[in-house]
Amino acid sequence: MNILKIDKVAVIGAGSWGSVLANVLVQNGLKVQIWTRESDQVKELNEQHTNRHYLPELKYDQRLVATADLQLAVAGKDVVIIAVPTKAVRDVAGKIDQILQQQTKKPLIVHVSKGLELGTHKRISQVIEEEIPANDCTGIVVLSGPSHAEEVARKDITLITAAAKDLTTAKTVQQLFMNNYFRVYTNDDIIGVELGAAFKNIIALGAGALHGLGYGDDAKAALMTRGLAEISRLGVAMGAKAKTFLGLSGVGDLIVTCTSVHSRNWRAGNQLGKGIPLKEVINNMGMVIEGISTTKAAYELAQQQQIEMPITEAIYDVLYNDRNVKQVIAELMQREGRSE
């Protein structure tokens, strides 16, 4: 695909990340339609140029067009960006493919979700491949890395990764998004980029819990370091390259998610550390906490692969076995000594 031919983009999902990426692309000179099933949100974006539930401080570019009509959003686009929660990807991708089957144009598919499909434990690109066959698109690219929508909205400096099996398609996405505050690198390790993006949310829950309990920087640094070691082990066992976990979508995303109040996974963990019940935490958040389901997926994958993941197991126990946070931390600290 020639970058010069790309003009029209659809963004499917008008949450914080999807809407801010749509705004970046509009300001980069592209024609962008953003889809949401919420008619009130469409009206607000088109008339007020705001998205108060997600990014109350941002005034969106007036050239951004919102629609609740998926057919209208997808038809004739050069690039379709899927920006819905992990649990909705399969359903939305299937509906997109029904539209693509009716047209000759085969768009590039980009996804920006961070998680694994519940039950199957499949990566998002695998789910999309099953729902949108290769003959209905020109490729699938993952866009991921250390990025908070709130900071991109302020045009803070942000660096992320575009990953694809074919680097040509990754470079296309790279050029679409690049500007003076948003820089994109390319990577051909789509497995590692997706797994790093998903698994870091588990460790972010733990980092938030440590903060909620009042622990300091030493504990947080230890959690992030040992957390990276164990998610890397599982990632490599699943076909990822070890060095990917040292890049933007690995340690970069881990750092930002484990240290920022913008991270909903960190905020959820912080509430758990303060003793708030999980159900209440979920209700308080008002948005999807991907790390909760990803913890279950990683725990089950680790059992299948026979990979030791003590931190993940501890967080799983807190989330799914109603274990006390302080107790699981004590058990982690009292494990038999070993080498790094």
C-alpha positions in Angstrom: 0.0 0.0 0.0 1.4 3.4 -1.0 1.2 6.0 1.8 0.2 8.7 -0.7 -3.0 6.9 -1.5 -4.3 6.9 2.1 -6.9 9.6 2.6 -9.9 8.2 4.5 -9.8 6.5 7.9 -12.4 5.0 10.1 -11.9 4.7 13.9 -14.3 2.2 15.4 -14.8 3.0 19.0 -15.0 6.5 20.6 -13.6 5.9 24.0 -10.6 7.9 25.3 -7.9 6.2 23.2 -9.9 5.8 20.0 -11.2 9.4 20.0 -7.8 11.0 20.7 -6.2 8.9 17.9 -8.9 10.0 15.6 -8.2 13.6 16.5 -4.4 13.1 15.9 -5.2 11.8 12.4 -7.6 14.6 11.5 -4.9 17.1 12.5 -2.4 15.2 10.4 -4.6 16.0 7.4 -6.7 12.8 7.0 -10.4 12.5 6.6 -11.6 10.6 9.6 -15.0 9.2 10.7 -15.3 7.8 14.2 -18.0 5.3 15.1 -19.8 4.8 18.3 -23.1 3.0 19.0 -24.1 5.8 21.4 -26.3 8.4 19.5 -25.8 11.0 22.3 -22.0 10.7 22.0 -22.3 11.2 18.2 -24.3 14.3 18.7 -21.9 15.7 21.3 -18.8 15.0 19.1 -20.4 16.5 16.0 -22.0 19.5 17.6 -20.0 20.3 20.8 -16.7 18.7 19.6 -16.3 17.2 23.1 -16.3 13.7 24.6 -16.8 14.6 28.2 -17.2 11.1 29.7 -13.8 10.1 28.5 -11.7 13.3 27.9 -13.5 16.2 29.5 -10.7 18.7 28.9 -10.2 18.1 25.2 -11.8 20.2 22.4 -11.8 18.0 19.3 -11.0 19.2 15.8 -14.2 20.3 14.1 -13.3 18.3 11.0 -13.7 15.0 13.0 -17.0 13.4 12.0 -18.9 11.0 14.3 -21.5 8.4 13.2 -23.5 5.6 14.8 -23.8 3.9 11.3 -21.0 1.3 11.1 -21.7 0.8 7.3 -21.1 4.6 6.8 -18.0 4.6 8.9 -16.3 1.6 7.3 -17.3 1.8 3.6 -14.7 3.1 1.2 -12.0 3.7 3.9 -8.3 3.1 3.3 -7.6 2.3 6.9 -10.0 0.9 9.6 -8.8 1.3 13.2 -10.5 -1.0 15.8 -10.5 0.8 19.2 -13.0 -1.1 21.2 -12.5 -3.1 24.5 -11.0 -6.5 24.1 -14.3 -8.3 24.9 -16.0 -6.5 22.0 -13.4 -7.1 19.3 -14.7 -10.3 17.8 -18.2 -9.1 17.4 -17.2 -5.7 16.0 -14.6 -7.3 13.6 -17.3 -9.7 12.3 -19.6 -6.9 11.6 -16.9 -4.9 9.8 -16.1 -7.9 7.6 -19.8 -8.1 6.5 -19.4 -4.6 5.2 -16.0 -5.3 3.6 -17.4 -8.3 1.7 -19.8 -5.9 -0.1 -17.0 -3.7 -1.5 -13.9 -4.0 -3.6 -11.7 -1.7 -1.5 -9.6 -3.8 1.0 -8.5 -1.5 3.9 -5.6 -1.9 6.2 -6.8 -3.0 9.6 -5.2 -1.5 12.7 -6.1 -2.4 16.3 -5.2 -0.5 19.5 -6.7 -2.8 22.1 -4.6 -4.3 24.9 -5.7 -7.6 26.2 -6.4 -11.3 25.4 -9.7 -12.7 24.4 -11.4 -14.2 27.5 -11.8 -18.0 27.2 -9.7 -18.6 24.1 -6.7 -16.5 25.4 -6.1 -15.5 21.8 -4.3 -12.3 20.9 -6.4 -9.5 19.3 -4.8 -9.9 15.9 -5.6 -13.6 15.9 -9.2 -12.8 16.7 -9.3 -10.2 13.9 -7.7 -12.6 11.5 -10.5 -15.1 12.2 -13.2 -12.6 11.6 -11.6 -10.5 8.8 -9.9 -13.0 6.4 -6.8 -11.9 4.4 -8.8 -11.5 1.2 -10.9 -8.8 2.8 -8.1 -6.6 4.0 -4.5 -5.6 3.1 -3.1 -6.6 6.5 -3.3 -6.2 10.2 -1.2 -3.8 12.3 -1.0 -3.5 16.1 -0.4 0.1 17.5 0.8 -0.1 21.0 3.1 1.4 23.6 3.4 3.7 26.6 0.6 6.1 25.9 -2.1 7.8 27.9 -4.9 9.4 26.0 -5.0 12.3 28.4 -1.4 13.2 27.6 -1.7 12.7 23.8 -4.7 15.0 24.0 -2.3 17.7 25.5 0.2 16.9 22.7 2.8 15.7 25.2 5.6 13.8 23.6 4.5 10.1 23.0 6.5 7.2 21.4 4.7 4.0 20.5 5.2 1.0 18.2 3.4 -0.2 15.0 3.8 -4.0 14.7 2.9 -6.2 11.8 4.1 -9.4 10.2 4.8 -7.3 7.1 6.9 -4.3 7.9 5.6 -2.4 4.9 2.2 -2.2 6.5 3.7 -1.2 9.8 5.6 1.6 8.1 2.3 2.8 6.5 0.8 3.2 9.9 4.0 4.8 11.2 3.7 7.6 8.6 0.0 8.1 9.2 0.5 9.0 12.8 4.0 10.7 12.9 4.1 14.4 13.9 6.1 16.7 16.2 4.7 15.1 19.4 3.6 11.6 18.3 6.5 9.3 17.2 6.0 5.7 15.9 8.6 3.0 15.6 8.0 -0.3 13.7 8.4 -3.9 14.8 7.8 -7.2 13.1 7.3 -9.1 16.4 3.5 -8.8 16.5 3.3 -11.5 19.2 5.6 -9.8 21.6 4.0 -6.4 21.1 0.5 -7.7 21.8 1.6 -9.8 24.8 3.6 -7.0 26.3 0.6 -4.7 26.0 -1.7 -7.2 27.6 0.4 -8.6 30.4 1.7 -5.3 31.7 -1.8 -4.5 32.9 -1.5 -7.4 35.4 1.6 -5.9 37.0 -0.1 -2.4 37.0 -2.8 -3.9 39.2 -0.1 -5.0 41.6 1.7 -1.6 41.5 -1.5 0.1 42.3 -2.2 -2.3 45.2 1.3 -1.5 46.7 0.5 2.2 46.6 -2.9 1.7 48.2 -1.2 -0.3 51.0 1.3 2.5 51.5 4.5 0.8 50.2 7.2 3.0 48.8 9.4 3.2 45.7 11.6 0.2 46.6 8.6 -2.2 46.5 7.3 -0.7 43.3 10.6 -1.0 41.5 10.9 -4.6 42.7 7.5 -5.5 41.5 8.0 -3.9 38.0 11.4 -5.6 37.6 10.4 -9.1 38.7 7.0 -8.6 36.9 8.8 -7.9 33.6 10.9 -11.0 34.1 7.9 -13.3 34.5 5.7 -11.8 31.7 8.8 -12.0 29.4 9.1 -15.7 30.3 5.6 -16.4 29.3 5.8 -14.2 26.2 8.9 -16.0 24.9 7.2 -19.4 25.5 4.3 -18.2 23.4 6.6 -17.2 20.4 7.6 -13.6 21.2 11.1 -12.3 20.9 12.8 -11.6 24.3 14.1 -8.2 23.2 10.6 -6.9 22.4 9.9 -6.8 26.1 12.8 -4.4 26.5 11.2 -2.0 24.0 8.3 0.5 24.0 5.6 -2.1 24.1 7.3 -4.0 26.8 9.2 -2.1 29.6 8.0 1.2 28.2 4.3 0.4 28.5 5.0 -1.4 31.9 6.6 1.8 33.4 3.9 4.2 32.3 1.0 1.9 33.4 2.6 1.1 36.8 3.4 4.7 37.7 0.5 6.8 36.5 -2.8 7.9 37.9 -4.1 7.9 34.3 -3.9 4.1 34.3 -7.2 2.6 35.1 -5.5 -0.7 36.0 -3.2 1.2 38.5 -6.2 3.0 39.9 -8.1 -0.3 40.3 -5.2 -1.9 42.1 -4.9 1.2 44.3 -8.5 0.8 45.4 -7.9 -2.9 46.1 -4.9 -2.1 48.2 -7.1 0.2 50.3 -9.5 -2.6 51.0 -12.3 -1.8 48.6 -14.0 -4.9 47.3 -13.4 -5.9 43.7 -17.1 -5.5 42.6 -17.1 -2.0 44.0 -13.8 -1.2 42.3 -15.3 -2.3 39.0 -18.4 -0.1 39.5 -16.3 2.9 40.6 -14.1 2.8 37.4 -16.9 3.2 34.9 -14.5 1.9 32.1 -13.1 -1.6 31.3 -10.3 -2.7 33.5 -8.5 -5.0 31.0 -6.0 -6.3 33.6 -8.7 -8.3 35.5 -9.5 -10.6 32.7 -5.9 -10.6 31.4 -4.7 -11.9 34.8 -7.0 -14.9 34.5 -5.8 -15.5 30.9 -2.1 -15.3 31.9 -2.6 -17.5 34.9 -4.2 -20.2 32.8 -1.6 -19.9 30.0 1.2 -20.1 32.6 -0.3 -23.4 33.9 -0.5 -24.7 30.3 3.0 -23.7 29.4 4.4 -24.7 32.9 5.9 -21.2 33.3 6.5 -20.0 36.9 4.7 -16.6 37.4 4.5 -16.0 41.2 3.4 -12.4 41.0 0.7 -13.1 38.5 -0.5 -16.1 40.6 -0.7 -13.8 43.7 -2.7 -11.2 41.8 -5.0 -13.9 40.5 -5.6 -15.1 44.0 -6.6 -11.6 45.1 -9.0 -11.2 42.1 -10.5 -14.6 41.8 -9.9 -16.4 45.2 -10.7 -13.4 47.4 -7.3 -13.6 49.1 -6.0 -10.8 51.3 -3.5 -8.5 49.5 -1.2 -8.2 52.5 -1.2 -12.0 52.9 -0.2 -12.8 49.3 2.6 -10.2 49.5 3.9 -11.8 52.7 3.9 -15.2 50.9 5.8 -13.8 47.9 8.4 -12.3 50.2 8.9 -15.6 52.1 9.5 -17.7 49.0 12.7 -19.7 48.9 15.7 -17.5 47.9 17.1 -17.9 44.4 19.3 -16.2 41.7 18.1 -13.7 39.2 
